[in-house]
Amino acid sequence: MSPGWKERLAALGLSRKRRAGPRVAAPARAATTPKGRDGEDEAARFLEARGLSLLARNVRVGGGELDLVAEDGGAVVFVEVKWRRDASRGAPAEAVTPLKRRRLLSAARAWLAENPSSARREVRFDVVAIEGDAGKIDWIRGAFDAT
């Protein structure tokens, strides 16, 4: 039987040595930063001023977090809030990546399972993008769907 890839790398002197000692878990990350909380507060006020009713905030469920859950007419709206100081690292809405969308979908499904009275209603995913301290707000209705 021929040597495996680890043995071949070791023979070439390319294997890495593992450090001894206990493994330490990474510190837990805060779910929402103070600036993120301010952005969510601003987004909540913005949406309520436009007729939406907030149902929940900062819900951790289904392996993700829902920033805002609102009601718009008969629809349940899951709102992702993104804030950026400036556009040097990209527009705030660009931070809602495919991975983030999958996590939001998973969390939304879990929330709907826990709230069966809302499960049969229309569902929409919006993004509220806030740029700068002046609070330029872009509300992207139906930013993505569940497909």
TORKOL-715471 format. One record per atom (N, C-alpha, C): atom name; residue in one letter; y, z, x negated. Coordinates in nm, 3 decimals, m for minus. Example, Ala and Ser with C-alpha at 12.3 -4.5 7.8 and 13.67 -1.06 7.14 Angstrom:
+------+-------+---------+---------+---------+
: nuba : vexba :       Y :       Z :       X :
+------+-------+---------+---------+---------+
:    N :     A :  m0.569 :   0.780 :  m1.319 :
:   CA :     A :  m0.450 :   0.780 :  m1.230 :
:    C :     A :  m0.330 :   0.780 :  m1.320 :
:    N :     S :  m0.225 :   0.708 :  m1.285 :
:   CA :     S :  m0.106 :   0.714 :  m1.367 :
:    C :     S :   0.003 :   0.787 :  m1.290 :
+------+-------+---------+---------+---------+
! end
This chain:
+------+-------+---------+---------+---------+
: nuba : vexba :       Y :       Z :       X :
+------+-------+---------+---------+---------+
:    N :     M :  m0.117 :   0.000 :  m0.085 :
:   CA :     M :   0.000 :   0.000 :   0.000 :
:    C :     M :   0.124 :   0.000 :  m0.090 :
:    N :     S :   0.220 :  m0.085 :  m0.060 :
:   CA :     S :   0.340 :  m0.096 :  m0.142 :
:    C :     S :   0.437 :   0.018 :  m0.109 :
:    N :     P :   0.519 :   0.053 :  m0.209 :
:   CA :     P :   0.614 :   0.163 :  m0.186 :
:    C :     P :   0.717 :   0.124 :  m0.080 :
:    N :     G :   0.764 :   0.225 :  m0.007 :
:   CA :     G :   0.865 :   0.204 :   0.096 :
:    C :     G :   1.003 :   0.186 :   0.034 :
:    N :     W :   1.101 :   0.161 :   0.116 :
:   CA :     W :   1.236 :   0.135 :   0.067 :
:    C :     W :   1.297 :   0.256 :  m0.002 :
:    N :     K :   1.262 :   0.376 :   0.043 :
:   CA :     K :   1.316 :   0.495 :  m0.022 :
:    C :     K :   1.263 :   0.508 :  m0.165 :
:    N :     E :   1.134 :   0.480 :  m0.180 :
:   CA :     E :   1.073 :   0.488 :  m0.313 :
:    C :     E :   1.130 :   0.381 :  m0.405 :
:    N :     R :   1.151 :   0.259 :  m0.353 :
:   CA :     R :   1.208 :   0.152 :  m0.435 :
:    C :     R :   1.349 :   0.187 :  m0.481 :
:    N :     L :   1.431 :   0.245 :  m0.391 :
:   CA :     L :   1.566 :   0.287 :  m0.429 :
:    C :     L :   1.562 :   0.398 :  m0.533 :
:    N :     A :   1.466 :   0.491 :  m0.517 :
:   CA :     A :   1.453 :   0.601 :  m0.614 :
:    C :     A :   1.415 :   0.546 :  m0.751 :
:    N :     A :   1.326 :   0.446 :  m0.753 :
:   CA :     A :   1.284 :   0.386 :  m0.879 :
:    C :     A :   1.401 :   0.318 :  m0.950 :
:    N :     L :   1.496 :   0.267 :  m0.872 :
:   CA :     L :   1.614 :   0.203 :  m0.930 :
:    C :     L :   1.725 :   0.304 :  m0.961 :
:    N :     G :   1.701 :   0.431 :  m0.929 :
:   CA :     G :   1.802 :   0.534 :  m0.953 :
:    C :     G :   1.914 :   0.532 :  m0.852 :
:    N :     L :   1.887 :   0.479 :  m0.732 :
:   CA :     L :   1.992 :   0.467 :  m0.630 :
:    C :     L :   1.975 :   0.564 :  m0.513 :
:    N :     S :   1.882 :   0.657 :  m0.525 :
:   CA :     S :   1.864 :   0.750 :  m0.413 :
:    C :     S :   1.972 :   0.857 :  m0.420 :
:    N :     R :   2.004 :   0.910 :  m0.305 :
:   CA :     R :   2.106 :   1.014 :  m0.303 :
:    C :     R :   2.039 :   1.149 :  m0.290 :
:    N :     K :   2.099 :   1.245 :  m0.349 :
:   CA :     K :   2.049 :   1.381 :  m0.344 :
:    C :     K :   2.118 :   1.454 :  m0.230 :
:    N :     R :   2.043 :   1.525 :  m0.154 :
:   CA :     R :   2.101 :   1.606 :  m0.047 :
:    C :     R :   2.141 :   1.741 :  m0.103 :
:    N :     R :   2.255 :   1.787 :  m0.058 :
:   CA :     R :   2.301 :   1.920 :  m0.101 :
:    C :     R :   2.221 :   2.026 :  m0.028 :
:    N :     A :   2.188 :   2.129 :  m0.102 :
:   CA :     A :   2.117 :   2.241 :  m0.041 :
:    C :     A :   2.216 :   2.327 :   0.034 :
:    N :     G :   2.166 :   2.406 :   0.124 :
:   CA :     G :   2.253 :   2.498 :   0.197 :
:    C :     G :   2.245 :   2.473 :   0.345 :
:    N :     P :   2.295 :   2.568 :   0.420 :
:   CA :     P :   2.288 :   2.555 :   0.565 :
:    C :     P :   2.382 :   2.447 :   0.616 :
:    N :     R :   2.340 :   2.384 :   0.723 :
:   CA :     R :   2.425 :   2.284 :   0.787 :
:    C :     R :   2.522 :   2.356 :   0.880 :
:    N :     V :   2.644 :   2.317 :   0.873 :
:   CA :     V :   2.747 :   2.381 :   0.955 :
:    C :     V :   2.793 :   2.281 :   1.059 :
:    N :     A :   2.793 :   2.323 :   1.184 :
:   CA :     A :   2.837 :   2.236 :   1.292 :
:    C :     A :   2.987 :   2.213 :   1.282 :
:    N :     A :   3.029 :   2.096 :   1.322 :
:   CA :     A :   3.172 :   2.064 :   1.324 :
:    C :     A :   3.240 :   2.151 :   1.429 :
:    N :     P :   3.365 :   2.189 :   1.403 :
:   CA :     P :   3.435 :   2.272 :   1.502 :
:    C :     P :   3.454 :   2.195 :   1.633 :
:    N :     A :   3.451 :   2.266 :   1.742 :
:   CA :     A :   3.469 :   2.204 :   1.873 :
:    C :     A :   3.612 :   2.152 :   1.884 :
:    N :     R :   3.625 :   2.033 :   1.941 :
:   CA :     R :   3.756 :   1.973 :   1.961 :
:    C :     R :   3.812 :   2.014 :   2.095 :
:    N :     A :   3.938 :   2.042 :   2.097 :
:   CA :     A :   4.001 :   2.076 :   2.224 :
:    C :     A :   3.994 :   1.956 :   2.316 :
:    N :     A :   3.965 :   1.980 :   2.443 :
:   CA :     A :   3.952 :   1.870 :   2.538 :
:    C :     A :   4.084 :   1.796 :   2.555 :
:    N :     T :   4.192 :   1.870 :   2.562 :
:   CA :     T :   4.322 :   1.808 :   2.582 :
:    C :     T :   4.422 :   1.874 :   2.489 :
:    N :     T :   4.495 :   1.792 :   2.414 :
:   CA :     T :   4.597 :   1.845 :   2.324 :
:    C :     T :   4.721 :   1.883 :   2.405 :
:    N :     P :   4.809 :   1.965 :   2.348 :
:   CA :     P :   4.932 :   1.999 :   2.423 :
:    C :     P :   5.011 :   1.875 :   2.463 :
:    N :     K :   5.021 :   1.776 :   2.374 :
:   CA :     K :   5.095 :   1.655 :   2.409 :
:    C :     K :   5.020 :   1.577 :   2.518 :
:    N :     G :   4.887 :   1.577 :   2.509 :
:   CA :     G :   4.807 :   1.511 :   2.612 :
:    C :     G :   4.825 :   1.578 :   2.747 :
:    N :     R :   4.833 :   1.710 :   2.746 :
:   CA :     R :   4.855 :   1.785 :   2.870 :
:    C :     R :   4.993 :   1.749 :   2.928 :
:    N :     D :   5.093 :   1.739 :   2.841 :
:   CA :     D :   5.227 :   1.699 :   2.888 :
:    C :     D :   5.223 :   1.559 :   2.949 :
:    N :     G :   5.150 :   1.469 :   2.884 :
:   CA :     G :   5.136 :   1.333 :   2.936 :
:    C :     G :   5.067 :   1.332 :   3.072 :
:    N :     E :   4.963 :   1.414 :   3.086 :
:   CA :     E :   4.893 :   1.422 :   3.214 :
:    C :     E :   4.984 :   1.480 :   3.322 :
:    N :     D :   5.064 :   1.580 :   3.286 :
:   CA :     D :   5.160 :   1.637 :   3.382 :
:    C :     D :   5.258 :   1.529 :   3.428 :
:    N :     E :   5.309 :   1.453 :   3.332 :
:   CA :     E :   5.404 :   1.347 :   3.364 :
:    C :     E :   5.340 :   1.240 :   3.451 :
:    N :     A :   5.217 :   1.202 :   3.416 :
:   CA :     A :   5.146 :   1.101 :   3.494 :
:    C :     A :   5.119 :   1.152 :   3.636 :
:    N :     A :   5.081 :   1.278 :   3.649 :
:   CA :     A :   5.054 :   1.335 :   3.781 :
:    C :     A :   5.181 :   1.331 :   3.868 :
:    N :     R :   5.294 :   1.371 :   3.811 :
:   CA :     R :   5.421 :   1.366 :   3.886 :
:    C :     R :   5.454 :   1.223 :   3.926 :
:    N :     F :   5.435 :   1.130 :   3.832 :
:   CA :     F :   5.463 :   0.988 :   3.855 :
:    C :     F :   5.379 :   0.935 :   3.972 :
:    N :     L :   5.249 :   0.965 :   3.971 :
:   CA :     L :   5.160 :   0.915 :   4.076 :
:    C :     L :   5.187 :   0.982 :   4.211 :
:    N :     E :   5.214 :   1.111 :   4.210 :
:   CA :     E :   5.244 :   1.179 :   4.335 :
:    C :     E :   5.373 :   1.126 :   4.398 :
:    N :     A :   5.470 :   1.091 :   4.314 :
:   CA :     A :   5.595 :   1.035 :   4.364 :
:    C :     A :   5.573 :   0.899 :   4.428 :
:    N :     R :   5.461 :   0.835 :   4.396 :
:   CA :     R :   5.428 :   0.704 :   4.453 :
:    C :     R :   5.322 :   0.713 :   4.562 :
:    N :     G :   5.300 :   0.835 :   4.612 :
:   CA :     G :   5.216 :   0.851 :   4.730 :
:    C :     G :   5.070 :   0.888 :   4.707 :
:    N :     L :   5.026 :   0.901 :   4.583 :
:   CA :     L :   4.889 :   0.942 :   4.559 :
:    C :     L :   4.877 :   1.093 :   4.572 :
:    N :     S :   4.762 :   1.139 :   4.616 :
:   CA :     S :   4.734 :   1.283 :   4.627 :
:    C :     S :   4.633 :   1.320 :   4.520 :
:    N :     L :   4.665 :   1.419 :   4.439 :
:   CA :     L :   4.572 :   1.462 :   4.335 :
:    C :     L :   4.458 :   1.543 :   4.396 :
:    N :     L :   4.336 :   1.509 :   4.354 :
:   CA :     L :   4.217 :   1.581 :   4.399 :
:    C :     L :   4.166 :   1.674 :   4.289 :
:    N :     A :   4.181 :   1.632 :   4.162 :
:   CA :     A :   4.131 :   1.713 :   4.049 :
:    C :     A :   4.200 :   1.669 :   3.921 :
:    N :     R :   4.198 :   1.763 :   3.823 :
:   CA :     R :   4.255 :   1.734 :   3.691 :
:    C :     R :   4.161 :   1.787 :   3.584 :
:    N :     N :   4.154 :   1.716 :   3.474 :
:   CA :     N :   4.076 :   1.757 :   3.357 :
:    C :     N :   3.934 :   1.802 :   3.393 :
:    N :     V :   3.863 :   1.714 :   3.461 :
:   CA :     V :   3.727 :   1.745 :   3.503 :
:    C :     V :   3.631 :   1.701 :   3.393 :
:    N :     R :   3.553 :   1.797 :   3.341 :
:   CA :     R :   3.450 :   1.765 :   3.242 :
:    C :     R :   3.318 :   1.759 :   3.316 :
:    N :     V :   3.262 :   1.637 :   3.325 :
:   CA :     V :   3.139 :   1.615 :   3.400 :
:    C :     V :   3.071 :   1.490 :   3.349 :
:    N :     G :   2.941 :   1.486 :   3.352 :
:   CA :     G :   2.867 :   1.366 :   3.317 :
:    C :     G :   2.889 :   1.317 :   3.176 :
:    N :     G :   2.912 :   1.407 :   3.083 :
:   CA :     G :   2.930 :   1.366 :   2.944 :
:    C :     G :   3.067 :   1.311 :   2.912 :
:    N :     G :   3.162 :   1.328 :   3.001 :
:   CA :     G :   3.297 :   1.278 :   2.976 :
:    C :     G :   3.400 :   1.365 :   3.045 :
:    N :     E :   3.524 :   1.323 :   3.036 :
:   CA :     E :   3.632 :   1.396 :   3.100 :
:    C :     E :   3.714 :   1.299 :   3.183 :
:    N :     L :   3.746 :   1.342 :   3.303 :
:   CA :     L :   3.834 :   1.266 :   3.390 :
:    C :     L :   3.971 :   1.332 :   3.386 :
:    N :     D :   4.072 :   1.257 :   3.340 :
:   CA :     D :   4.206 :   1.315 :   3.330 :
:    C :     D :   4.260 :   1.352 :   3.467 :
:    N :     L :   4.261 :   1.255 :   3.557 :
:   CA :     L :   4.311 :   1.278 :   3.692 :
:    C :     L :   4.219 :   1.209 :   3.791 :
:    N :     V :   4.194 :   1.275 :   3.903 :
:   CA :     V :   4.124 :   1.213 :   4.015 :
:    C :     V :   4.220 :   1.223 :   4.132 :
:    N :     A :   4.248 :   1.110 :   4.193 :
:   CA :     A :   4.347 :   1.106 :   4.300 :
:    C :     A :   4.294 :   1.029 :   4.419 :
:    N :     E :   4.371 :   1.036 :   4.526 :
:   CA :     E :   4.339 :   0.962 :   4.647 :
:    C :     E :   4.457 :   0.871 :   4.676 :
:    N :     D :   4.427 :   0.744 :   4.700 :
:   CA :     D :   4.530 :   0.646 :   4.733 :
:    C :     D :   4.486 :   0.577 :   4.860 :
:    N :     G :   4.542 :   0.618 :   4.972 :
:   CA :     G :   4.493 :   0.567 :   5.100 :
:    C :     G :   4.351 :   0.618 :   5.119 :
:    N :     G :   4.257 :   0.529 :   5.135 :
:   CA :     G :   4.117 :   0.568 :   5.150 :
:    C :     G :   4.039 :   0.561 :   5.022 :
:    N :     A :   4.103 :   0.526 :   4.913 :
:   CA :     A :   4.032 :   0.506 :   4.786 :
:    C :     A :   4.038 :   0.630 :   4.697 :
:    N :     V :   3.930 :   0.651 :   4.623 :
:   CA :     V :   3.928 :   0.753 :   4.519 :
:    C :     V :   3.968 :   0.682 :   4.390 :
:    N :     V :   4.067 :   0.736 :   4.321 :
:   CA :     V :   4.120 :   0.673 :   4.201 :
:    C :     V :   4.095 :   0.765 :   4.080 :
:    N :     F :   4.024 :   0.712 :   3.981 :
:   CA :     F :   4.003 :   0.784 :   3.857 :
:    C :     F :   4.106 :   0.731 :   3.758 :
:    N :     V :   4.190 :   0.822 :   3.706 :
:   CA :     V :   4.303 :   0.781 :   3.624 :
:    C :     V :   4.285 :   0.832 :   3.481 :
:    N :     E :   4.289 :   0.740 :   3.387 :
:   CA :     E :   4.288 :   0.774 :   3.245 :
:    C :     E :   4.433 :   0.770 :   3.197 :
:    N :     V :   4.477 :   0.878 :   3.135 :
:   CA :     V :   4.614 :   0.887 :   3.086 :
:    C :     V :   4.612 :   0.873 :   2.935 :
:    N :     K :   4.693 :   0.780 :   2.883 :
:   CA :     K :   4.705 :   0.761 :   2.738 :
:    C :     K :   4.852 :   0.767 :   2.699 :
:    N :     W :   4.879 :   0.848 :   2.597 :
:   CA :     W :   5.015 :   0.864 :   2.547 :
:    C :     W :   5.019 :   0.827 :   2.399 :
:    N :     R :   5.121 :   0.755 :   2.360 :
:   CA :     R :   5.144 :   0.721 :   2.219 :
:    C :     R :   5.291 :   0.746 :   2.187 :
:    N :     R :   5.314 :   0.800 :   2.068 :
:   CA :     R :   5.452 :   0.826 :   2.023 :
:    C :     R :   5.529 :   0.695 :   2.012 :
:    N :     D :   5.464 :   0.593 :   1.957 :
:   CA :     D :   5.524 :   0.461 :   1.946 :
:    C :     D :   5.411 :   0.359 :   1.938 :
:    N :     A :   5.445 :   0.233 :   1.929 :
:   CA :     A :   5.345 :   0.127 :   1.931 :
:    C :     A :   5.289 :   0.094 :   1.792 :
:    N :     S :   5.320 :   0.176 :   1.691 :
:   CA :     S :   5.273 :   0.144 :   1.556 :
:    C :     S :   5.121 :   0.146 :   1.546 :
:    N :     R :   5.054 :   0.225 :   1.630 :
:   CA :     R :   4.908 :   0.229 :   1.630 :
:    C :     R :   4.850 :   0.154 :   1.749 :
:    N :     G :   4.930 :   0.070 :   1.810 :
:   CA :     G :   4.885 :  m0.006 :   1.926 :
:    C :     G :   4.941 :   0.054 :   2.054 :
:    N :     A :   4.935 :  m0.027 :   2.156 :
:   CA :     A :   4.982 :   0.017 :   2.287 :
:    C :     A :   4.887 :   0.123 :   2.342 :
:    N :     P :   4.938 :   0.217 :   2.420 :
:   CA :     P :   4.853 :   0.324 :   2.472 :
:    C :     P :   4.731 :   0.271 :   2.550 :
:    N :     A :   4.750 :   0.170 :   2.632 :
:   CA :     A :   4.640 :   0.118 :   2.713 :
:    C :     A :   4.528 :   0.059 :   2.627 :
:    N :     E :   4.562 :   0.014 :   2.506 :
:   CA :     E :   4.460 :  m0.043 :   2.417 :
:    C :     E :   4.359 :   0.063 :   2.372 :
:    N :     A :   4.393 :   0.190 :   2.387 :
:   CA :     A :   4.304 :   0.298 :   2.346 :
:    C :     A :   4.190 :   0.319 :   2.446 :
:    N :     V :   4.194 :   0.251 :   2.559 :
:   CA :     V :   4.086 :   0.261 :   2.657 :
:    C :     V :   3.984 :   0.153 :   2.619 :
:    N :     T :   3.902 :   0.188 :   2.523 :
:   CA :     T :   3.804 :   0.096 :   2.464 :
:    C :     T :   3.682 :   0.082 :   2.555 :
:    N :     P :   3.595 :  m0.013 :   2.525 :
:   CA :     P :   3.471 :  m0.025 :   2.604 :
:    C :     P :   3.389 :   0.105 :   2.604 :
:    N :     L :   3.383 :   0.174 :   2.492 :
:   CA :     L :   3.311 :   0.301 :   2.487 :
:    C :     L :   3.375 :   0.403 :   2.579 :
:    N :     K :   3.508 :   0.411 :   2.578 :
:   CA :     K :   3.580 :   0.504 :   2.664 :
:    C :     K :   3.556 :   0.469 :   2.811 :
:    N :     R :   3.556 :   0.340 :   2.843 :
:   CA :     R :   3.531 :   0.298 :   2.981 :
:    C :     R :   3.391 :   0.339 :   3.026 :
:    N :     R :   3.290 :   0.324 :   2.939 :
:   CA :     R :   3.154 :   0.365 :   2.974 :
:    C :     R :   3.149 :   0.516 :   3.001 :
:    N :     R :   3.217 :   0.595 :   2.919 :
:   CA :     R :   3.219 :   0.740 :   2.940 :
:    C :     R :   3.290 :   0.775 :   3.071 :
:    N :     L :   3.399 :   0.704 :   3.100 :
:   CA :     L :   3.469 :   0.728 :   3.226 :
:    C :     L :   3.382 :   0.692 :   3.346 :
:    N :     L :   3.308 :   0.582 :   3.336 :
:   CA :     L :   3.218 :   0.543 :   3.445 :
:    C :     L :   3.110 :   0.648 :   3.466 :
:    N :     S :   3.055 :   0.698 :   3.358 :
:   CA :     S :   2.952 :   0.802 :   3.368 :
:    C :     S :   3.008 :   0.928 :   3.432 :
:    N :     A :   3.125 :   0.969 :   3.389 :
:   CA :     A :   3.189 :   1.088 :   3.445 :
:    C :     A :   3.224 :   1.066 :   3.592 :
:    N :     A :   3.271 :   0.947 :   3.626 :
:   CA :     A :   3.307 :   0.918 :   3.766 :
:    C :     A :   3.182 :   0.922 :   3.855 :
:    N :     R :   3.073 :   0.866 :   3.807 :
:   CA :     R :   2.948 :   0.870 :   3.885 :
:    C :     R :   2.905 :   1.015 :   3.908 :
:    N :     A :   2.913 :   1.096 :   3.804 :
:   CA :     A :   2.875 :   1.237 :   3.817 :
:    C :     A :   2.969 :   1.310 :   3.914 :
:    N :     W :   3.099 :   1.282 :   3.907 :
:   CA :     W :   3.194 :   1.345 :   3.997 :
:    C :     W :   3.165 :   1.306 :   4.142 :
:    N :     L :   3.136 :   1.178 :   4.164 :
:   CA :     L :   3.105 :   1.132 :   4.299 :
:    C :     L :   2.976 :   1.195 :   4.351 :
:    N :     A :   2.878 :   1.215 :   4.262 :
:   CA :     A :   2.754 :   1.281 :   4.303 :
:    C :     A :   2.779 :   1.426 :   4.344 :
:    N :     E :   2.874 :   1.492 :   4.278 :
:   CA :     E :   2.908 :   1.630 :   4.310 :
:    C :     E :   3.001 :   1.641 :   4.431 :
:    N :     N :   3.063 :   1.530 :   4.467 :
:   CA :     N :   3.157 :   1.526 :   4.580 :
:    C :     N :   3.112 :   1.418 :   4.678 :
:    N :     P :   3.002 :   1.441 :   4.749 :
:   CA :     P :   2.944 :   1.336 :   4.833 :
:    C :     P :   3.036 :   1.285 :   4.943 :
:    N :     S :   3.134 :   1.365 :   4.986 :
:   CA :     S :   3.225 :   1.316 :   5.089 :
:    C :     S :   3.311 :   1.201 :   5.038 :
:    N :     S :   3.327 :   1.191 :   4.906 :
:   CA :     S :   3.405 :   1.082 :   4.847 :
:    C :     S :   3.319 :   0.964 :   4.803 :
:    N :     A :   3.188 :   0.983 :   4.801 :
:   CA :     A :   3.098 :   0.884 :   4.743 :
:    C :     A :   3.096 :   0.751 :   4.817 :
:    N :     R :   3.125 :   0.750 :   4.945 :
:   CA :     R :   3.117 :   0.626 :   5.023 :
:    C :     R :   3.251 :   0.554 :   5.032 :
:    N :     R :   3.350 :   0.606 :   4.964 :
:   CA :     R :   3.483 :   0.545 :   4.969 :
:    C :     R :   3.500 :   0.442 :   4.858 :
:    N :     E :   3.600 :   0.360 :   4.872 :
:   CA :     E :   3.635 :   0.265 :   4.767 :
:    C :     E :   3.675 :   0.343 :   4.642 :
:    N :     V :   3.637 :   0.289 :   4.525 :
:   CA :     V :   3.667 :   0.355 :   4.398 :
:    C :     V :   3.750 :   0.260 :   4.312 :
:    N :     R :   3.849 :   0.316 :   4.244 :
:   CA :     R :   3.934 :   0.236 :   4.156 :
:    C :     R :   3.956 :   0.312 :   4.026 :
:    N :     F :   3.968 :   0.237 :   3.916 :
:   CA :     F :   3.994 :   0.296 :   3.785 :
:    C :     F :   4.130 :   0.247 :   3.738 :
:    N :     D :   4.224 :   0.340 :   3.723 :
:   CA :     D :   4.359 :   0.308 :   3.679 :
:    C :     D :   4.384 :   0.368 :   3.541 :
:    N :     V :   4.483 :   0.313 :   3.472 :
:   CA :     V :   4.529 :   0.369 :   3.345 :
:    C :     V :   4.679 :   0.391 :   3.358 :
:    N :     V :   4.723 :   0.509 :   3.318 :
:   CA :     V :   4.866 :   0.537 :   3.307 :
:    C :     V :   4.895 :   0.547 :   3.158 :
:    N :     A :   4.972 :   0.451 :   3.108 :
:   CA :     A :   5.006 :   0.443 :   2.965 :
:    C :     A :   5.149 :   0.490 :   2.947 :
:    N :     I :   5.166 :   0.592 :   2.864 :
:   CA :     I :   5.299 :   0.649 :   2.839 :
:    C :     I :   5.334 :   0.628 :   2.693 :
:    N :     E :   5.451 :   0.569 :   2.669 :
:   CA :     E :   5.492 :   0.540 :   2.531 :
:    C :     E :   5.622 :   0.612 :   2.499 :
:    N :     G :   5.620 :   0.687 :   2.390 :
:   CA :     G :   5.741 :   0.752 :   2.339 :
:    C :     G :   5.776 :   0.878 :   2.415 :
:    N :     D :   5.867 :   0.954 :   2.354 :
:   CA :     D :   5.911 :   1.077 :   2.415 :
:    C :     D :   5.999 :   1.051 :   2.537 :
:    N :     A :   6.058 :   0.931 :   2.544 :
:   CA :     A :   6.142 :   0.897 :   2.659 :
:    C :     A :   6.054 :   0.875 :   2.782 :
:    N :     G :   5.923 :   0.853 :   2.760 :
:   CA :     G :   5.831 :   0.842 :   2.871 :
:    C :     G :   5.831 :   0.710 :   2.944 :
:    N :     K :   5.829 :   0.600 :   2.870 :
:   CA :     K :   5.813 :   0.469 :   2.934 :
:    C :     K :   5.671 :   0.464 :   2.991 :
:    N :     I :   5.660 :   0.451 :   3.123 :
:   CA :     I :   5.530 :   0.459 :   3.189 :
:    C :     I :   5.489 :   0.323 :   3.244 :
:    N :     D :   5.365 :   0.283 :   3.211 :
:   CA :     D :   5.303 :   0.165 :   3.270 :
:    C :     D :   5.183 :   0.212 :   3.350 :
:    N :     W :   5.182 :   0.179 :   3.479 :
:   CA :     W :   5.070 :   0.215 :   3.566 :
:    C :     W :   4.989 :   0.089 :   3.587 :
:    N :     I :   4.870 :   0.087 :   3.536 :
:   CA :     I :   4.782 :  m0.029 :   3.547 :
:    C :     I :   4.679 :   0.002 :   3.655 :
:    N :     R :   4.703 :  m0.049 :   3.774 :
:   CA :     R :   4.610 :  m0.029 :   3.886 :
:    C :     R :   4.489 :  m0.119 :   3.865 :
:    N :     G :   4.372 :  m0.065 :   3.892 :
:   CA :     G :   4.250 :  m0.144 :   3.877 :
:    C :     G :   4.233 :  m0.196 :   3.737 :
:    N :     A :   4.260 :  m0.111 :   3.637 :
:   CA :     A :   4.254 :  m0.153 :   3.497 :
:    C :     A :   4.117 :  m0.207 :   3.458 :
:    N :     F :   4.014 :  m0.153 :   3.517 :
:   CA :     F :   3.878 :  m0.203 :   3.494 :
:    C :     F :   3.794 :  m0.164 :   3.614 :
:    N :     D :   3.676 :  m0.223 :   3.622 :
:   CA :     D :   3.588 :  m0.188 :   3.733 :
:    C :     D :   3.455 :  m0.138 :   3.679 :
:    N :     A :   3.363 :  m0.111 :   3.767 :
:   CA :     A :   3.237 :  m0.048 :   3.728 :
:    C :     A :   3.133 :  m0.147 :   3.676 :
:    N :     T :   3.171 :  m0.272 :   3.655 :
:   CA :     T :   3.073 :  m0.370 :   3.604 :
:    C :     T :   3.076 :  m0.378 :   3.455 :
+------+-------+---------+---------+---------+
! end
